[in-house]
Amino acid sequence: MSRPAADPASLAQARARDAADPLRGFRERFALPLDAHGAPLVYLCGHSLGLQPLGAKQLVLEELEAWAQRAVEGHEHGGRPWVPYHQNLAAGLSELTGADPSEVVAMNSLTVNLHLMMASFYRPQGKRTRVLIEAGAFSSDRHAVASQIAWHGLDPEVALIELAPAAGADLIEPAALDTAIARHADELALVLWPGVQFRTGQSFDLARIARAAHAAGAIAGFDLAHSVGNTPLALHEAAADFAVWCSYKYLNGGPGAIGGCFVHERHGRAQPRGAHRGGLPGARLAGWWGHEADTRFRMESEFRAAPGADAWAVSNPPILAAAPLVASLMIFAAAGMERLRAKSLALTGFMDELLRPLAPRVTVITPREGAARGCQLSLRIAGGVDAGRRVFEGLRAGGVVGDWRSPDIIRVAPVPLYNSFEDVARFAARLAQVLGEGV
Ligand SMILES: Cc1ncc(COP(=O)(O)O)c(C=O)c1O
C-alpha cells in the first residue's frame, strides 16, 4: 500500500503550510522508514522511538574507527576522547532541559537513573515515608517506586499514593494534584510526576508541582521520558530536585540510547567533598565515574564527588549508544527549541482540527490547550478493544505508524523535526477512510 491519500482541500492547506515552514528542511536530516514500495511511511511514533538522524551513522562509525585504530588510547585521544565523552552531551541536554550544564549528566537508562535518584532523594524517615505518583503510571516507574519502598522495609500498599483522575475523566486536574499533595503534607517524602503523561499526552506545569511538593516538605522528582525534546523545560528555574529521561523518543538517540539525569545545583553544592553517607542529599550510590575527573585514575579508596550532577554517574558511558545522541543534539541546536515548539503547536493543532469531524468514533483525550500538551495526541476509538485494534491495524496497512495502548487508545505524535503538515493530512484521511470502511 502506498502513502495514504489525503482529502484534496486538507492536502492543499497542508502543502501550503509546509511550504511556509521555516523548519521544513530538517526532515531531510532523518532516515524516514519506507513501505514495501519504497514510499515513506507516515511515521507518527516519535513518542516511542525517534527517527535516525542521518549524521548518527557517521558518528558511530567514527567511534568504531577510533576503537579499531587507537584501541585503549581512544580514551584519551582522537576527535572525541571517550573519558570525557559525556561532556559532548551536556550543553545540548542542558539547553533542552533548562538547566546549567553542570546540572545534567548522560548515563544509563531511565529506570536505572530513577533508582539512582531515589537512592539519594527518597530517604523515608519517621512519618515521612510516602511517595505520590499518578495512577496508571508507566509500569517501570511504578515497579521502581514500589521496589524502593519495599527495599526500605516499608509496605508499598501503604506508602504508595496513586492519584487517579476524577471519576469518568482521563486527565488529572492540576488543582487536584495540589490538593493531594497538601492533604498528605506531613507524610510525603517524594512526589514523582511525569512531565508529559505517556498514555494521555497531558503535559504538566513542573514549577507548580515542585512548589507544592516543597511546601509540603517533600522532594519533587520528574520523569521526562515524554517531555525532553518535546516541550520547553526550565528545570533549574522550576527548582525541581531531580529528573530522569530516556533519549530514544523525542531525542532520537536510537534504541536503548543513553539516558539522562538532572540534579538541581543546590544538591550538587550542598554535597560536601568526600562525604558519601548521611541524610539527604549526601547519600548516593557511587561509582568511579562520579568521582572528580582530575583524580579519578589515582584509584584511591576515598570517593571525591565530582561537582554537580556528574557525581551521580556510576560507570563509564556506552560510547556507541551515546554517539547518535551527539548527532541528534546538533540538529536540536540548529533548529532551536523555541522554533520547534512553535511548529509543534501548529502541527498538533492542525491534527486536532482534522480529527474533530471524526467524533464520536474518535475522541482526542489529550488536552486541547497547547500549554497542557506536547506533540502527541491520544485518540480513544469507540467500540471497545476489537474495534480499536482493527482501526489501528487499518492505519498500519495504510502506511501510518502510530501505537496502540490497550484497551482503546491510539497514540500519534507529529514531531516537528521530521513530520510535515502533509503527513498529518494523510494520517487524518486514512483514519477517516478506515472508519468509513466500517471497521
Ligand atoms: C514514562 C516512561 N518511564 C519509563 C520508561 C522506561 O524506560 P527504560 O527502559 O529506558 O528504563 C519509559 C519507556 O518508554 C517511559 O515511557
The ligand as an ORCA input file, in Angstrom:
! r2SCAN-3c Opt
* xyz 0 1
  C       7.342      7.192     31.022
  C       8.396      6.135     30.913
  N       9.054      5.749     32.023
  C       9.981      4.769     31.963
  C      10.304      4.139     30.775
  C      11.325      3.035     30.788
  O      12.488      3.382     30.186
  P      13.845      2.500     30.264
  O      13.569      1.183     29.621
  O      14.808      3.314     29.473
  O      14.206      2.359     31.675
  C       9.663      4.540     29.594
  C       9.972      3.887     28.312
  O       9.357      4.067     27.298
  C       8.681      5.557     29.672
  O       7.999      5.961     28.589
*
